Amino acid sequence: MLARKSRQNRSSAVAAKKNELTEADCMLITYGDQVRSTGEPPLATLTNFLSERVARTISAVHILPFYPSSSDDGFSVMDYYSIDPALGTWDDIESLGRNFDMMFDAVFNHASAQGVWFQKFLRQEAGWESAFFTVSGEPDLSKVVRPRALPLLTEFETAAGRKRVWTTFSADQADIDFSDPRMLLRILEVLLFYVSKGARYIRLDAIAFLWKIPGTSCIHLEQTHRAIQLMRAVLDDAAPEVQLITETNVPHSDNVSYFGDGSNEAQLVYNFALPPLVFHTMRTGDATRLRRWAQALALPSERVTFFNFLASHDGIGLNPARGILDPGEIDALVQTAIDHDGFVSYKNNPDGTKSPYELNISYFDALSSPTAGESLHTQAARFLAAHSIVLALRGIPGIYFHSLFGSRGDRRGAEESGIPRRINRKKLEVSALDAELDQADSLRAQVFAGMQGMLKARASHPAFNPFAEQEIPDAPPDLFLITRKAANGTRVICATNVTSSDISFPLPPDSSGWKSLTGSAESSGDKQVFLPSYGVAWFQNS
């Protein structure tokens, strides 16, 4: 009944869309109150702004958690069924969904310690006695892997006495006990509720930590994969058009395990190795590491693909690059972020040490120091060159709001809040943002225009289909090449100069009629392509 109702509730535009992903699919990642206007609900402001500015190039919008929350900028969910009244109403979500596909966050690993469910647990109401994961005695927790350097267990006074609750991320975020079948059923009900509200994509936040067994690492456990398989089976039956996407900021080999066998877990997996690898590439002017990694990319079936991104509301995760970059190369990224006015977040290791986990910095500042004295044109070109790689790779691209509009970091906001991640979460007045975008020589306008050009070119050619063939040819260190091939045999070559120097390269000698799709390149009669500093060129054959 609920699934049937969900399909009836969808707007005609979304309901008519085919289940298959296409080259026109691209997702914007944003907060519900990312842009503001006095006297108007933020979700309404966001809807109006996005409908005017990006509806022709962005197909989907991921609104970061918009539920009532007690901390962590939305990720301590107090009520899974409600909208934060400071943002708007479900009607506002439906309004946005008329122009865009929607991605909702499923924050299922944990819930707010101040929320509806946890209060039932504290009162030990019937059916809620074991809703959250508790620990008795002194089990061996030395192997537990987690991303925060905070206490793992938090004591709470319940109607049945004091209990130590597992809190992976913070004392305000209590981990749900999925071994209680009643909680598993409640989570499935929330999943279907999101479908009924128009979600076409559902993002499983921090899903790798879902299942706990003391004495183990408590990450990537087989039971976690089984829980995802159950969610997938429910959606395949009730709403097959809905896509699951897993958010697992972990080493690449673990990350891709969430595809399952290619048919039974996530249809999309965040490509977490991309942000640090592209950062390394642009920092060094050497695409060798990125190329070797990309040449080895593989998918378990033709039914799944990557969610490619560079920036998010968090920062640049370092764990996904371990084993791909050398320790010294990772240390260089850390130092660059510090030199560029960013922050570094650390995690606890099982041996009691700490190591860098995440770089909290806007991606623009990661690539260009705020105090370097470079021209805005050079900085914008470098930033757009980095994104050309993401937009050309096989998969669905995801672009963070502050990246699409060329934002620098908000260090002051991070320092005043004491939350390093807020360096990349500044809320903007829509009138001021509009004014900057309307100034052609502003940084925001340069970045936005460049992004729009690449997105339009991507949507224009079937070789950019998320499942189309991909080849990463060998090339000199200063050049990154991607070849995509459409089902009809037409090809696209995407070239990116990752350095501040001018370079040239030859088009394939066996091809004719190459035509530029976009870019800053010039092609001579002998098919030599000239790329200026941080130049980008996409060519299609006829």
ZAVOSE-164464 format. One line per field, with one value per residue (C-alpha): residue number from 1; residue in three letters; x, y, z. Coordinates in Angstrom, 3 decimals, m for minus. Layout:
# ZAVOSE-164464
dovex: (NUM	...)
bavex: (Ala	...)
u: (X	...)
v: (Y	...)
w: (Z	...)
***
This chain:
# ZAVOSE-164464
dovex: (1	2	3	4	5	6	7	8	9	10	11	12	13	14	15	16	17	18	19	20	21	22	23	24	25	26	27	28	29	30	31	32	33	34	35	36	37	38	39	40	41	42	43	44	45	46	47	48	49	50	51	52	53	54	55	56	57	58	59	60	61	62	63	64	65	66	67	68	69	70	71	72	73	74	75	76	77	78	79	80	81	82	83	84	85	86	87	88	89	90	91	92	93	94	95	96	97	98	99	100	101	102	103	104	105	106	107	108	109	110	111	112	113	114	115	116	117	118	119	120	121	122	123	124	125	126	127	128	129	130	131	132	133	134	135	136	137	138	139	140	141	142	143	144	145	146	147	148	149	150	151	152	153	154	155	156	157	158	159	160	161	162	163	164	165	166	167	168	169	170	171	172	173	174	175	176	177	178	179	180	181	182	183	184	185	186	187	188	189	190	191	192	193	194	195	196	197	198	199	200	201	202	203	204	205	206	207	208	209	210	211	212	213	214	215	216	217	218	219	220	221	222	223	224	225	226	227	228	229	230	231	232	233	234	235	236	237	238	239	240	241	242	243	244	245	246	247	248	249	250	251	252	253	254	255	256	257	258	259	260	261	262	263	264	265	266	267	268	269	270	271	272	273	274	275	276	277	278	279	280	281	282	283	284	285	286	287	288	289	290	291	292	293	294	295	296	297	298	299	300	301	302	303	304	305	306	307	308	309	310	311	312	313	314	315	316	317	318	319	320	321	322	323	324	325	326	327	328	329	330	331	332	333	334	335	336	337	338	339	340	341	342	343	344	345	346	347	348	349	350	351	352	353	354	355	356	357	358	359	360	361	362	363	364	365	366	367	368	369	370	371	372	373	374	375	376	377	378	379	380	381	382	383	384	385	386	387	388	389	390	391	392	393	394	395	396	397	398	399	400	401	402	403	404	405	406	407	408	409	410	411	412	413	414	415	416	417	418	419	420	421	422	423	424	425	426	427	428	429	430	431	432	433	434	435	436	437	438	439	440	441	442	443	444	445	446	447	448	449	450	451	452	453	454	455	456	457	458	459	460	461	462	463	464	465	466	467	468	469	470	471	472	473	474	475	476	477	478	479	480	481	482	483	484	485	486	487	488	489	490	491	492	493	494	495	496	497	498	499	500	501	502	503	504	505	506	507	508	509	510	511	512	513	514	515	516	517	518	519	520	521	522	523	524	525	526	527	528	529	530	531	532	533	534	535	536	537	538	539	540	541	542)
bavex: (Met	Leu	Ala	Arg	Lys	Ser	Arg	Gln	Asn	Arg	Ser	Ser	Ala	Val	Ala	Ala	Lys	Lys	Asn	Glu	Leu	Thr	Glu	Ala	Asp	Cys	Met	Leu	Ile	Thr	Tyr	Gly	Asp	Gln	Val	Arg	Ser	Thr	Gly	Glu	Pro	Pro	Leu	Ala	Thr	Leu	Thr	Asn	Phe	Leu	Ser	Glu	Arg	Val	Ala	Arg	Thr	Ile	Ser	Ala	Val	His	Ile	Leu	Pro	Phe	Tyr	Pro	Ser	Ser	Ser	Asp	Asp	Gly	Phe	Ser	Val	Met	Asp	Tyr	Tyr	Ser	Ile	Asp	Pro	Ala	Leu	Gly	Thr	Trp	Asp	Asp	Ile	Glu	Ser	Leu	Gly	Arg	Asn	Phe	Asp	Met	Met	Phe	Asp	Ala	Val	Phe	Asn	His	Ala	Ser	Ala	Gln	Gly	Val	Trp	Phe	Gln	Lys	Phe	Leu	Arg	Gln	Glu	Ala	Gly	Trp	Glu	Ser	Ala	Phe	Phe	Thr	Val	Ser	Gly	Glu	Pro	Asp	Leu	Ser	Lys	Val	Val	Arg	Pro	Arg	Ala	Leu	Pro	Leu	Leu	Thr	Glu	Phe	Glu	Thr	Ala	Ala	Gly	Arg	Lys	Arg	Val	Trp	Thr	Thr	Phe	Ser	Ala	Asp	Gln	Ala	Asp	Ile	Asp	Phe	Ser	Asp	Pro	Arg	Met	Leu	Leu	Arg	Ile	Leu	Glu	Val	Leu	Leu	Phe	Tyr	Val	Ser	Lys	Gly	Ala	Arg	Tyr	Ile	Arg	Leu	Asp	Ala	Ile	Ala	Phe	Leu	Trp	Lys	Ile	Pro	Gly	Thr	Ser	Cys	Ile	His	Leu	Glu	Gln	Thr	His	Arg	Ala	Ile	Gln	Leu	Met	Arg	Ala	Val	Leu	Asp	Asp	Ala	Ala	Pro	Glu	Val	Gln	Leu	Ile	Thr	Glu	Thr	Asn	Val	Pro	His	Ser	Asp	Asn	Val	Ser	Tyr	Phe	Gly	Asp	Gly	Ser	Asn	Glu	Ala	Gln	Leu	Val	Tyr	Asn	Phe	Ala	Leu	Pro	Pro	Leu	Val	Phe	His	Thr	Met	Arg	Thr	Gly	Asp	Ala	Thr	Arg	Leu	Arg	Arg	Trp	Ala	Gln	Ala	Leu	Ala	Leu	Pro	Ser	Glu	Arg	Val	Thr	Phe	Phe	Asn	Phe	Leu	Ala	Ser	His	Asp	Gly	Ile	Gly	Leu	Asn	Pro	Ala	Arg	Gly	Ile	Leu	Asp	Pro	Gly	Glu	Ile	Asp	Ala	Leu	Val	Gln	Thr	Ala	Ile	Asp	His	Asp	Gly	Phe	Val	Ser	Tyr	Lys	Asn	Asn	Pro	Asp	Gly	Thr	Lys	Ser	Pro	Tyr	Glu	Leu	Asn	Ile	Ser	Tyr	Phe	Asp	Ala	Leu	Ser	Ser	Pro	Thr	Ala	Gly	Glu	Ser	Leu	His	Thr	Gln	Ala	Ala	Arg	Phe	Leu	Ala	Ala	His	Ser	Ile	Val	Leu	Ala	Leu	Arg	Gly	Ile	Pro	Gly	Ile	Tyr	Phe	His	Ser	Leu	Phe	Gly	Ser	Arg	Gly	Asp	Arg	Arg	Gly	Ala	Glu	Glu	Ser	Gly	Ile	Pro	Arg	Arg	Ile	Asn	Arg	Lys	Lys	Leu	Glu	Val	Ser	Ala	Leu	Asp	Ala	Glu	Leu	Asp	Gln	Ala	Asp	Ser	Leu	Arg	Ala	Gln	Val	Phe	Ala	Gly	Met	Gln	Gly	Met	Leu	Lys	Ala	Arg	Ala	Ser	His	Pro	Ala	Phe	Asn	Pro	Phe	Ala	Glu	Gln	Glu	Ile	Pro	Asp	Ala	Pro	Pro	Asp	Leu	Phe	Leu	Ile	Thr	Arg	Lys	Ala	Ala	Asn	Gly	Thr	Arg	Val	Ile	Cys	Ala	Thr	Asn	Val	Thr	Ser	Ser	Asp	Ile	Ser	Phe	Pro	Leu	Pro	Pro	Asp	Ser	Ser	Gly	Trp	Lys	Ser	Leu	Thr	Gly	Ser	Ala	Glu	Ser	Ser	Gly	Asp	Lys	Gln	Val	Phe	Leu	Pro	Ser	Tyr	Gly	Val	Ala	Trp	Phe	Gln	Asn	Ser)
u: (0.000	2.727	4.804	1.739	0.921	4.516	4.342	1.041	2.489	5.391	5.288	4.517	7.948	9.808	7.376	7.759	11.523	12.967	14.613	17.918	20.550	21.798	24.548	22.210	22.214	24.235	23.613	24.022	24.842	23.485	22.068	18.390	19.304	22.334	20.836	18.659	16.291	14.610	11.004	11.093	11.553	15.074	13.785	11.593	14.559	16.672	13.972	13.622	17.379	18.131	15.172	16.429	20.167	20.789	17.628	19.074	22.281	21.547	19.103	19.071	19.504	20.832	19.535	21.662	19.606	16.596	15.002	14.873	18.375	20.194	23.789	26.276	24.543	21.639	23.180	21.811	18.264	15.570	12.585	12.916	9.391	9.510	11.052	13.039	10.529	13.414	13.845	10.263	7.737	7.217	5.353	8.641	10.400	7.655	7.989	11.722	11.010	8.926	12.075	14.704	15.122	15.731	18.249	17.398	19.810	19.093	20.991	20.409	23.607	22.635	19.929	19.948	20.323	17.692	15.358	12.017	13.396	16.141	13.737	11.581	14.710	15.578	12.064	12.402	9.024	7.710	9.416	12.185	14.243	17.040	16.617	20.167	23.429	24.667	27.745	27.947	31.067	34.487	34.559	37.603	37.007	40.624	39.999	37.132	37.680	36.045	36.564	36.427	38.904	36.142	34.964	33.280	30.802	28.545	26.650	22.942	20.467	17.505	14.416	16.310	19.437	22.624	23.580	26.671	25.544	27.706	28.295	30.468	30.378	29.548	27.822	24.745	24.540	23.467	23.989	20.891	20.958	20.067	20.151	16.762	14.347	11.860	14.423	15.212	11.516	11.259	14.178	12.561	9.399	11.435	13.033	9.625	8.406	11.209	10.122	6.572	7.933	9.601	13.154	14.687	18.069	18.593	22.023	23.002	25.060	28.014	26.591	29.896	29.547	26.004	26.623	28.651	30.287	32.711	36.063	35.932	36.669	32.902	33.237	32.297	30.864	28.968	25.776	26.070	26.156	23.167	21.215	21.945	20.882	17.582	17.022	17.825	15.415	12.623	13.205	13.529	10.071	8.328	10.099	12.573	13.177	14.850	18.657	20.649	23.969	26.429	28.586	31.675	34.751	37.184	40.028	38.986	38.973	36.551	34.486	33.671	32.564	29.263	28.344	27.877	27.767	26.607	22.915	22.150	23.541	24.087	23.573	25.892	28.977	30.756	34.148	35.978	39.482	38.909	39.107	42.565	43.950	42.879	44.205	47.549	47.517	46.897	49.321	52.202	51.336	51.717	48.788	50.705	49.121	45.628	46.089	47.317	44.397	41.834	43.192	42.446	38.880	36.404	32.719	31.085	28.275	26.779	23.994	26.107	28.392	30.366	29.191	32.121	32.783	35.558	34.002	31.366	30.005	32.729	36.111	38.727	38.943	42.449	41.725	40.570	43.997	45.985	47.592	47.359	49.478	52.644	52.589	54.865	52.467	49.550	51.595	52.191	48.429	48.001	50.693	49.253	45.820	47.358	49.358	46.134	44.320	42.502	42.144	42.972	40.683	42.192	40.960	41.865	43.787	43.416	46.971	46.109	47.734	45.997	46.343	44.962	41.516	40.099	41.181	38.637	39.036	37.070	38.236	38.976	41.369	42.941	44.011	44.824	46.198	44.074	47.303	49.313	48.747	47.724	45.239	41.609	41.751	44.574	42.879	39.560	41.263	42.983	39.716	37.812	40.571	40.171	36.419	36.834	38.315	35.329	32.789	34.407	34.891	32.382	29.643	27.314	28.960	28.108	28.975	28.900	27.091	30.195	32.168	29.580	29.655	33.368	33.347	36.451	36.622	34.886	37.684	36.114	32.865	34.776	36.770	33.765	31.751	34.649	33.608	36.362	33.961	32.043	34.879	33.022	29.435	28.838	25.253	24.828	22.418	20.792	20.795	24.563	25.202	23.079	24.953	28.339	27.158	25.984	29.499	31.250	34.747	34.034	35.481	32.020	30.931	34.081	33.734	29.992	30.270	33.034	31.055	27.915	29.836	31.226	27.877	26.118	28.789	28.512	24.735	25.037	26.917	25.954	29.611	29.175	26.447	27.241	27.671	29.478	32.895	35.937	39.649	42.434	45.300	48.931	50.153	52.930	52.681	51.398	48.382	45.343	43.352	40.001	38.381	34.667	32.773	29.027	26.877	26.634	30.426	31.117	33.968	34.967	38.500	38.779	42.153	43.225	46.488	47.270	50.120	50.688	52.698	51.479	51.532	50.466	49.400	48.319	44.805	44.581	46.076	43.392	40.528	39.039	36.584	37.376	35.262	35.694	32.886	34.315	37.615	40.550	42.480	43.556	44.047	46.490	46.362	48.567	46.042	48.324	46.249	47.629	46.514	47.367	47.986	45.299	43.573	40.690	39.553	36.863	36.756	34.171	34.718	32.110)
v: (0.000	2.481	1.740	2.159	5.456	6.618	6.166	8.056	10.962	11.605	14.592	13.732	14.942	12.575	9.694	9.840	9.565	6.200	4.087	4.101	6.682	8.739	11.164	14.004	12.894	15.069	15.711	18.871	18.392	21.110	22.004	22.916	26.390	26.872	30.092	32.413	35.296	37.280	36.307	33.140	29.479	28.407	25.435	27.770	30.087	27.125	25.880	29.260	29.768	26.307	26.362	29.630	28.902	25.182	23.385	22.995	21.273	19.607	16.708	15.835	17.522	15.903	17.926	17.039	15.944	18.212	16.490	17.942	17.478	18.196	18.475	17.672	20.001	17.622	14.190	13.745	13.006	13.534	12.522	10.627	11.556	15.336	18.371	20.824	23.711	26.181	24.898	24.513	21.727	18.554	20.728	22.569	19.258	18.279	21.644	21.142	17.617	18.947	20.151	17.761	14.161	14.053	12.275	11.861	10.927	7.699	8.299	4.799	3.987	6.300	8.640	11.697	11.098	13.819	12.351	10.584	7.045	7.430	8.918	5.810	3.761	5.809	5.263	1.569	1.593	m1.771	m2.738	m0.162	m1.784	m2.853	m0.256	1.069	m0.830	m1.179	m2.789	m4.697	m5.840	m5.203	m6.689	m6.257	m3.091	m2.561	m3.563	m1.158	1.148	4.560	7.982	10.163	10.692	10.657	8.168	5.135	4.521	7.054	6.385	7.200	6.827	4.710	3.425	0.150	1.754	3.168	1.799	2.295	3.125	2.765	6.223	5.888	9.552	11.581	11.395	12.923	10.181	6.821	3.773	1.767	m1.965	m3.717	m7.115	m6.163	m7.175	m4.527	m1.818	m3.366	m3.221	0.386	1.364	m0.332	1.652	4.881	3.772	3.329	6.580	8.404	6.714	7.938	11.480	11.416	10.162	8.703	8.214	7.168	7.753	5.287	7.491	5.951	2.544	0.681	0.936	m0.449	m3.781	m4.222	m7.327	m6.619	m8.207	m7.313	m4.140	m3.395	m2.116	m3.834	m6.811	m9.423	m8.552	m4.965	m6.179	m8.423	m5.434	m3.467	m6.462	m6.505	m2.810	m3.365	m6.300	m4.236	m1.363	m3.658	m4.981	m1.807	0.962	m0.380	3.134	4.162	3.932	3.085	4.887	3.993	6.549	4.723	6.912	3.984	2.503	1.894	m1.920	m1.838	0.921	m0.993	m4.033	m2.215	m2.954	m6.522	m8.891	m6.085	m6.781	m7.099	m4.022	m0.396	0.733	3.683	3.931	7.157	7.165	8.351	7.924	10.658	13.761	13.027	11.621	14.619	16.917	15.112	15.359	19.087	19.759	17.919	18.480	14.733	12.481	9.211	8.009	8.999	7.303	3.997	3.899	4.828	2.202	m0.466	0.667	m2.162	m2.708	m6.039	m5.624	m3.281	m2.439	m0.374	2.624	5.171	8.417	10.681	13.798	16.045	18.051	17.449	18.995	17.167	17.504	15.472	11.977	10.528	6.873	6.098	7.134	4.918	2.125	4.226	7.181	6.737	7.931	10.817	11.870	11.838	13.875	16.411	16.766	17.354	20.027	21.727	21.904	23.492	25.939	26.869	27.795	24.475	22.090	18.435	15.974	12.897	9.398	6.922	3.843	0.422	0.702	3.877	6.303	8.952	9.650	12.245	11.187	14.158	17.537	20.215	22.775	23.994	22.167	25.478	26.467	23.001	23.633	27.355	29.084	32.062	34.058	32.866	36.000	34.102	35.593	34.541	33.252	30.816	29.642	29.128	27.267	24.872	24.237	23.590	21.299	19.168	18.928	18.035	14.742	13.966	14.949	12.757	9.563	6.723	7.227	9.946	13.245	14.922	18.581	20.288	23.636	25.573	23.994	24.773	28.410	28.818	29.376	29.852	28.484	30.057	29.750	32.351	30.385	27.223	28.936	30.685	27.458	25.247	22.835	22.480	21.037	24.297	25.796	24.450	24.952	28.695	29.757	32.459	35.348	34.645	38.296	38.596	35.311	36.411	39.686	37.938	35.492	38.395	39.916	38.133	38.747	37.508	34.232	32.759	33.697	32.253	28.944	28.638	29.409	26.824	24.191	24.903	24.554	21.134	19.918	20.902	19.149	16.040	15.891	16.287	13.061	9.413	8.501	10.074	7.618	6.400	2.855	3.611	2.099	3.831	3.670	5.538	5.735	6.077	9.654	11.926	12.885	16.376	15.067	13.052	11.405	9.644	7.955	7.183	5.116	5.256	2.237	3.501	3.422	7.166	8.201	11.161	12.035	14.144	15.786	17.737	19.610	19.192	21.733	25.480	25.038	24.862	21.379	19.606	16.068	14.200	13.036	9.352	8.918	6.426	8.851	11.569	14.373	15.150	18.041	20.022	19.646	22.157	23.463	25.798	23.773	24.460	21.681	22.072	20.402	17.532	16.790	18.177	19.647	22.596	22.879	26.015	26.076	23.907	23.626	21.225	19.820	17.282	15.999	13.769	11.811	11.996)
w: (0.000	1.000	m2.101	m4.348	m2.649	m3.098	m6.843	m6.992	m5.020	m7.378	m9.661	m13.284	m14.413	m12.123	m12.535	m16.306	m16.155	m17.135	m14.487	m16.363	m15.535	m18.479	m19.442	m18.429	m14.791	m12.424	m8.743	m6.690	m2.989	m0.712	2.670	2.854	4.090	1.822	0.469	2.499	1.959	4.732	5.337	3.213	4.239	3.205	1.215	m0.819	m1.422	m2.508	m4.874	m6.570	m6.860	m8.266	m10.649	m12.114	m12.168	m12.710	m13.847	m17.377	m16.246	m12.872	m12.812	m9.112	m5.747	m2.591	0.334	3.346	6.385	6.636	9.621	13.150	14.571	17.818	16.501	13.712	11.245	10.713	11.235	14.780	13.653	16.282	14.145	10.855	9.784	10.135	8.457	10.536	10.798	10.441	6.867	5.690	5.196	3.207	0.696	0.058	m0.589	m3.014	m4.758	m5.299	m6.515	m9.395	m11.151	m9.820	m8.761	m5.031	m2.802	0.883	3.633	5.493	8.741	10.047	11.935	14.777	16.022	18.259	21.992	22.351	19.753	19.814	19.542	22.128	24.652	24.307	24.960	28.056	29.405	28.479	26.813	25.674	22.417	22.842	25.621	23.253	20.515	20.910	21.186	24.756	26.260	29.548	31.357	29.869	26.346	24.129	22.107	21.089	17.458	16.874	13.891	14.000	12.442	15.527	18.362	20.983	23.664	22.094	24.948	26.674	29.907	30.125	32.979	31.856	33.632	34.002	35.430	33.934	30.518	28.396	24.889	21.794	20.271	17.165	16.195	19.309	22.674	21.035	18.394	19.810	17.611	16.741	17.538	14.297	15.969	17.413	14.612	15.737	14.982	11.625	10.711	11.908	9.698	6.694	7.396	7.312	4.049	2.427	3.934	2.110	m1.101	m0.492	m0.160	m3.552	m2.979	m6.152	m4.468	m0.854	0.662	3.370	5.661	7.560	6.697	7.165	10.965	11.123	12.901	16.084	17.499	20.364	19.700	15.993	14.033	13.921	10.362	7.063	8.937	6.940	8.819	7.579	3.988	4.690	6.056	2.867	0.785	2.663	1.981	m1.691	m1.904	m0.346	m2.770	m5.790	m4.973	m3.805	m5.745	m8.341	m9.692	m6.410	m6.285	m3.148	m2.686	0.071	1.866	3.141	3.579	3.688	1.607	m1.991	m1.835	1.100	m0.467	m3.657	m1.638	m1.159	m4.761	m3.519	m6.468	m8.744	m8.277	m4.575	m2.754	m3.778	m7.363	m6.664	m4.445	m3.528	m5.275	m2.165	m3.568	m6.155	m3.904	m2.427	m5.699	m7.760	m5.009	m5.221	m9.017	m9.129	m6.270	m7.936	m11.594	m12.061	m13.040	m12.717	m9.456	m10.557	m13.934	m12.485	m10.072	m12.737	m15.142	m12.532	m11.795	m12.269	m11.644	m10.748	m13.282	m15.866	m13.432	m11.034	m11.303	m9.290	m7.739	m8.613	m6.544	m5.245	m2.417	0.204	3.386	5.330	3.700	1.865	3.338	3.479	4.270	0.710	m0.605	1.755	m0.220	m3.386	m2.272	m0.224	3.420	2.454	m0.310	2.124	4.608	1.826	1.322	5.050	5.078	1.997	3.619	6.724	4.589	2.749	6.003	6.420	9.366	9.908	11.720	13.368	14.137	16.856	15.711	17.382	18.738	20.631	18.188	16.097	12.400	9.957	8.810	6.951	5.615	6.471	3.721	0.716	m2.381	m4.056	m1.256	m1.268	m4.866	m4.552	m1.470	m0.376	0.065	m2.971	m5.017	m8.161	m10.597	m10.236	m13.801	m12.962	m9.789	m11.573	m14.429	m12.009	m10.188	m13.413	m14.670	m11.549	m12.119	m15.790	m14.609	m12.398	m15.033	m17.686	m15.660	m15.866	m13.312	m12.032	m11.050	m7.768	m7.258	m3.886	m3.824	m2.783	m5.628	m8.299	m7.260	m6.557	m2.791	m0.710	2.819	5.795	8.361	10.605	10.785	11.649	14.377	15.943	16.044	17.113	14.327	11.684	9.095	9.001	6.988	3.948	5.106	4.995	4.381	1.739	1.248	m2.097	m3.176	m2.614	m4.438	m7.388	m7.565	m7.706	m10.354	m12.488	m12.476	m15.329	m13.968	m10.430	m9.220	m8.721	m12.236	m13.821	m11.990	m12.540	m16.257	m16.666	m14.788	m16.814	m20.063	m19.129	m17.806	m21.029	m23.099	m20.930	m21.333	m25.109	m25.854	m25.159	m24.585	m21.143	m20.212	m16.665	m17.959	m21.251	m21.905	m20.475	m21.231	m19.443	m21.979	m20.984	m21.292	m20.011	m16.312	m17.129	m19.053	m17.939	m20.727	m20.633	m23.648	m23.492	m26.067	m26.619	m27.444	m31.052	m31.375	m31.244	m28.998	m26.864	m25.766	m22.616	m22.011	m18.942	m18.491	m14.776	m14.785	m15.016	m18.248	m21.836	m23.375	m26.564	m27.450	m30.612	m31.392	m32.427	m35.929	m36.981	m36.406	m38.544	m38.108	m34.482	m33.233	m30.020	m27.497	m25.042	m23.814	m24.173	m26.760	m30.299	m32.873	m35.761	m39.145	m37.967	m35.199	m32.499	m29.682	m27.764	m24.133	m22.171	m18.431	m16.761	m20.125	m20.762	m24.106	m24.949	m28.545	m30.247	m33.449	m36.165)
***
